[in-house]
Amino acid sequence: MAKEDRGFASMDRNKQRDIASKGGKAAHQKGSAHEWTSDEAREAGRKGGMASHRRSRTQGGADVPFEIDRQNNAQMVGNEQMH
């Protein structure tokens, strides 16, 4: 068996998902699974959205830092403010 044909990463995606799901369910039953607070979930969602947006912007152009200034409700790209 070749080295690249072994392990979790080489498995079919559906099989990976099934195994991971079983592990998560077992951890919850055991009581050792992480329980997200609403603040943790909100922060994780914000970070995921920022990363997703950053990836979609860089696919068609240069890698430009992007940030939202929530206080001024404006987008910051590089050092320039956009409204």
N, C-alpha and C positions, 0 to 999 in steps of 0.2 A: 504494500500500500504506500503510495507516495505521500510525502509529508503534508502537501497542500490539500490532500483529500481527508485529513483528519480534523477533528475538533468541531467546536460549536460554530465557528464562523463559516465553515465550509458546508454546513447543513442547509437544507431548504428553508427559506424564510418562515414558512408556515410551521415547520417542525420546531424551529427556534422559538417562535411565538408560543407554541403549545408548551414547551418545556419551561419557558420563563413564566408563563401564566401559572403553571402548577407550583413553581417555587414561590411565587407571590402569594398564592392562596394558602400554601403551607405556612408561610411566615406569619400571615394574619391569624391563622388558627392557633399558632404557637404563641402569638402575642409579641413577637419580636420585629414585626414589620414597622416601617416608619409611617407615622400618621402625620399628614401635612396639616399645618395650621393654615388659616385663610391668608395670613400675611406671607407665609412661605410660598403658597401656591400662586399668589398674586405676583410675587417677585420672580418666580420661575417663569410664569407666563410672559411677563414683561421682557425678561432676558431672551426667551425663545422668540418672541416677536421681533425684538431688535436684531437678533442674529439672522432670522429669516429675511427680514427687510434688507439687511446689509448684504446678504448673499444675492438677493434678486437684483439689487443695484449694481453689484460688481460683475454679474454675468454679462451685461451688455456694455460695460464701460470700465473706467478706472476704479480702483479701490479707494473710495472716499469715505472718511469717517462720517457717521450720521448720528445725530442726537436730537432729542426733542426737549426744548426748553418749556416745561409745563407751566411755569409761571407766566411767561409771555405768549404761550400757545404758538410758538414758532419753531421751525425746523432749523437746526444748525448743521451746515455742511461745511466741513473744513473750518475756516475762520469766518465764513460768511453766514449771515442770517437771512433765511428765506421766509416769506409770509404766505 
